[in-house]
């Protein structure tokens, strides 16, 4: 009798372990995170929200600030704003790589925001499906995400001409972007920001 109870209890323990392992192996896109959740998945979610300008910090704990950020993201994309990060929200986060959010400040207009981000006012209207041009302070607008700049570290024997040729850009573009007055005075170890048009 004792042996049977022991075997039964062991089977229950193994069953619970197997269930937890299966749920852990479940793809991130199939999980559901909500208020009170914590761990690496929450941290990943928070980093994505930070990249989009919807959250200030990543703590790994799903608190009210994370819930609010998820609601803002869902509302902006026509999802039910329940603050729960489920499969639809995760799919959205993986798709949305091309833009970030800009928070409207006092004195902002479509013109000034467009100028800051190097796009047209029509782009902002289209991207945000705006029906009116009056903006509210604190309103979040989608703007194209700027690509990370390519940084080149000068090597011994490098010249600006050789670097420009390597990246397929003009010497003048590099000097202008890096405020270099004398093109012959570059040093090994110096970091140069390369133009957006360069071919890495």
Beta strands, then each sheet from edge to edge (+ up, - down):
strand 1: 99-103
strand 2: 140-144
strand 3: 151-153
strand 4: 191-193
sheet 1: 1+ 2-
sheet 2: 3+ 4-
end
